[in-house]
Amino acid sequence: MKDRKQKVRYKVKKVSNRKRLTVFRSNNHIYAQLIDDAKGITLASSSSVEKTLKEKNLSKKEVAEIVGKNIAKKIISKGIEKVAFDRGKYKYHGLIKILADAARVEGLNF
């Protein structure tokens, strides 16, 4: 039996050939990056480790929202509007959902 991460990633790659927006969440930080699987490179990234976010004293939910908005702005500035959302091993709720909703509000389509 495959684990959740493998199942989610397989479905994302099989169903669409869009660039993949991947999310990783640790206990303290949240990371998002846009990956082009055809070339195997990262096109854009945003995380809570960036200096501008580290200096502010924000809750995890606020940080997830800001990271979602930042990654969406970076992706749209590269001329990409449609991506495939790869939530990895995480359920679609909490910080993952907040990040995804913030990216959608900024104009990203997935």
N, C-alpha and C positions, 0 to 999 in steps of 0.2 A: 504494500500500500504506500502510495506516495504521500509525502507530507503536504500541508497546505501551500507552502511556498512554491513547491514544484508544480502543483496543480494550477495555481493562479498564473504563474509565469508561462506555462505551456499554453493555457487558453488565450492569454494576451498575445503571444507570438503567433499562434495558429489562426486566430480570427482576423487579425488585422496586420497590415504592414506599416502601421504608423510608428512614429518615434515613441519610445516608452518613458513615461514619467514614473520613476521609482521613488518610493518613500522608505526611509529607515528611521526607526525610533529607538533610542536607547533610554536608559532611566533618566538621564539628565538633558538630552538634546534630541532634536529632530532634524533630519536631513532630507532633501529632495534633489533629484538630478534627472535631466533629460538625456536618454541614451539612444544612440542610433545603432541598432543591432546589426544592420547590414555592414557598417564600417567598424563597429566595435569601439566607438568613441563616445565620450561624454560631451554633449553640446552646451549644456548650461547646468549650473548647480546653485543651491542656496541652502543655508543651514542656520541653526541657532548659535553656531560657534562664531559667526561673523562679528567683527569688532563693534559694529553699530548696534547690534542686538545685545551683546554681552554687557555693554555699559548701562543699558536701561534695566530697571528692576521690574520685570514683567512676569505674569503668571505663565504657565506652560500653554494654556489655551490661547492667550494673546500672542505668544511667540509662534505657535503653530499657524495662526491666522496671518501673521506678518510674513512668515516663510512662504506660505502659499501664494500670497500676493506678489512677493519678490520673484519667485520662480516663474509665475505667470507673465510678469512684465518682461523678464529676460527672454522667455520663449517667444512671446509675441514680437519682441523687437528683432528677433532673428527671422521673422516671417513665417512662423509655424503657428497654426491655430488649432489643428486637430492632433491630439496625442492619445495614446492608450495608457490608462492609469493602472499601474502595477502596485498594489498595496502590499505585496510580499506575504509574509507570514501573519500579518495583522488583520484583525476583523475590521470591517468598515464602520467604525464608530469612534467616538472620543476624538483624540488629537488627529487621527488620520482623516476622519470625516470633516473636521474643522479646516484642515489644510486643503482638502479637495474642494470644499465649498468656496473657500476664499479664492482659489485659483479659477473656479468657474465664474465667480463674480467679476473677476478682472477680464474675462472674455475668452478664457481657454475652453476648448470644446473636447469633452471626453465622456 
